[in-house]
Amino acid sequence: MPEVADKKMDAAEEDRCVTGIDGLDRILNGGIPRGNTVLITGSCGTGKTTLSFEFLLHGALNDENSLFVSVTENWEKLLKNVIPYDFFDERLLKTKKLIMVDLGSIYQKLGLEKAEFNVEDIDIIVRAVGDIVREWNIKRLVIDSITSICFQLKTKEKIRDFILSFGKNLSEAGCTCILVSEISPGEQSYSMYGVEEAIADGIVLMANLERRGDLLRTLQVVKMRGTMHSRAKYVLDLTPVGVLLVPLLKGGSVAGGG
């Protein structure tokens, strides 16, 4: 009987993409269900890119090929702007365990430098990214940001088709994907167009909270298909050793703090 239990635990672990961010993995009871497409959403300065990048770093360090697709910013500039993690190793880039690409270069190769994409263009983009994922055996992928891509899709129907097709393609390849979504402060929805949040398997909401004159970053898992999870709000701290999460108690105080 113990052997059967061990096998079940091994299977459960294989079905999880452990983020490597301890607090987040605890919230998700072991990590993101593998193959899920997760929306990391929030306003400017809430730590979305930094958290997403750490997710990729832990994957690369644990022999899971990881891909960062930068949509609006040159990836080399992005690397200079994210927090300098103590565990970041440039050899990950040289060995292709961590791959950084600019979406603009992909568009250029595909001849898709245009203001608006049609249905055929969507299929081409999905196939192109899917080919990269399969060629490099990518297990973790971040797109920063999906909002910029949606701007070129224009309509809710095309946005829906893109995210559904994209998510299905990656899930079939065993790749877990994070889509970074930009929203305005105080926005009631979790995405700019209202479509992304309904289709994504998970939503992680990041925000700024003013407390006693300080501006705190917060994180809350709104939904995650395939796992039980806490819906509590946590205070997030960006440090050189990684993202740290502390429960935000009722009344706005921080666990362990004043």
N, C-alpha and C positions, 0 to 999 in steps of 0.2 A: 504493500500500500504506500509506504513512503516514496518508493520509486515513481509510482503513478503521480503522486503529488508533486514531486520534483519536475517531472516531465511537463505537468500542467503549468508550473511556474516558469519553466524555460520557454514554453510556447507563449505565455503571456508577455514575457520580456521581449521576445522576438517581435511581437506585434506592437511594441511601443518604440517610438523614436525618443530616446531619452535626451532631453534638451541640454543637460549638463548644468542647467541653472537650478540649483538645489531647491529653492523655494517654489519655483514654477513646477518642477517635477513632483513635489509633494502635493501641490494644489491639484495636479492632474492625475494623482494616484499612479505615478510611474512614468509619465511622459505623454507625448502626443501619440494617439493611435496612428501607426505607420500608414502612410498613403493619404492622410488627411490634408486638406487645403485649409489653412488657417489665416484669418484676417487679423493682422496686428494694426489696430486703428487708434487714432488720437490726433490731437492738434500738434502744432509745432513745438519742439523742445521737450517732448515727453519721454524721449529715449527709445523710440521705435526702432530706428536704424541700429543703435548700439546693441539693443537686446537681440535683434535679428542676426546681427553679425556674430555675437557670442554663440548663438545657436549653431551657426555654421562652423565656427572655430572648434567647438567641442566635438562636432561630427568629424571634422578633418583630423583632429588629434586622436580620435578613436577609429581611424581607418575607414571612415565613411566619406567618400568623395562628395564635396560640397561646392555649390555654385551660387555666386552672387551676381544678379543681373541688375545693373544700375541703369535707371531709365533717364534721369534728369541731370545727373552729376557724374563727371569723370571719376572712375573708380579709384584712380591713384590719389586724387584730391580727397575722395571720401575716406580713404585709409588714413590720411593725415588728420582728418577731423574727428574720427571716432576715438573713444577713450583708449589710451595706450595700455592694453591688457598685458599683465606680466607674463601670461602664458602664450602670447602671440609669437609665432616662429615663422620668419620669412621663408624658411625652407618649405613650408606648406604650399607656397605659391610656386616655387621652383619645381617641386615634385608633382604638381597638379592635383594635390589632395584638396586644395582650395583654389577654385578657379573664379576669377573676377572678369566680367565682360560688361561692356557698355551696349545697351540695346540699340543705340544709334548705329553702331558698327554692323549689327545683325541686319537692321533695316537697309543699310547701304548695300550689303552683299545681296540682299533679296530684291533690291530695286524698289523698296517701299518707302522712299522719302517723300511722304505726302501728308497733308493736313488731316485727311479723313480716310479711314479704312473701310473697305466694303467686305462682304461676306467671304469672297475668295481670298482677300488679304488675310483675314482672320485664320483661315485654314492654313495658309502658308506659314504664318507666324507660329501657330501651334505645332505644326510639323517640324519647323526649324528648331524650336526649343526642345521638342521631344527627341529630335535626332541628337542634339548635344547631350541630353540626359542619358540616352542609351549608349552613345559612343564613349562617354567618359564614366559610365556606370555611376551617375550622380544619385545620391540617396537623400540629400538635403538641398533645397533650393530656396532662395529668397529673391523676390522681385520688389524693388524699391524705386518708384511706387506704382501700384496698380492704378492709382487715381490718374496718373499722367497718361497711361495707356487708354483708360476709359474715355479720357478727353478726346482722343482721336477716333474712338468708336462712335461717339455722339449719342446713339440711341440706346435705350434700355434693352431692346431686343438683341442688339449686337453685343452689348456688354454681357448679357446673360449667356448668349451662345458661346462667347469667348471663354468665360470663366468655367462654364460646364465642360466644354471640350478640353480646355487646358487641364482642369482638375482630373478628368477621366484619363487623359493621356499620361499624366504623371503618376497617378495612382496605380495604373496598370504596370508601370515601370518600377513600382515599389519606392517611389520618391515622395518624401514629405515636403510640402511647400508652404512657405510663409509669404503672404501678399501684404505689403505695407500699404495702409490706406490713410489718406490725409482727410481730416475733417476740421471744421472751424471750432474754436472754443465754445462750449455751451450747446453744441449741435445735439439735437435729440435723436438723430439716427446714427448708425455706426459706420456709414459710408457716404461718400459724396453724392452718389446716384441712387442709393437705396436698394440697389439690386445685389451688390457684392455681398452684403451681410446675410441675405436670404439664401444664397447659394453656397457660401463657404461652410465647411464642416465645423469650423470653430471661430470664435470671436474673442480676442483678447483686447480689452479696452484700456488704453493708457491715457492719463490725464494729469493736469496740474491742479493742486489743491492748496489754497492759501490758509495757513494756520499760524496765528500769533505773529504775523508779519513775515513768515517764511513761505516760500513757494515749494511745496512738496510734490514729487512725482508719485503717481499712484498707478496700480495695475489691478485689473479685475477680469477674471475669466467669465464671460457672459454665457458662452455655450461651447461645448466640445462633444461632438458625436463620438460614440464608442467608448466613453469612460464616464464614471462618476467624478465630480469635481466640486471644489469649493467655489461659491459665488461671492465670497467675502472680498472686501477691498483691502489691498496691501500697499504699504508705502515702499517705494522703489528707490534704491540708492545705486548710483553708477560708481563703481570703484575699480582700481587697477586689478583686483583679484576676481572681478566679475560682478554681475548684477546681484544685489542683496535685496531680499524682500522681508518686510516685517509687518505683521497684521496691524491694520488700522482699527482701533477699538471704537465702539459706539461713543459718540460725543466728539470724535475727531482726534482723540489722543492716540499715541503710538505705543504699541506694546513694548515695555522695557524702557520707555522714554518718559519725559515729564509731561 
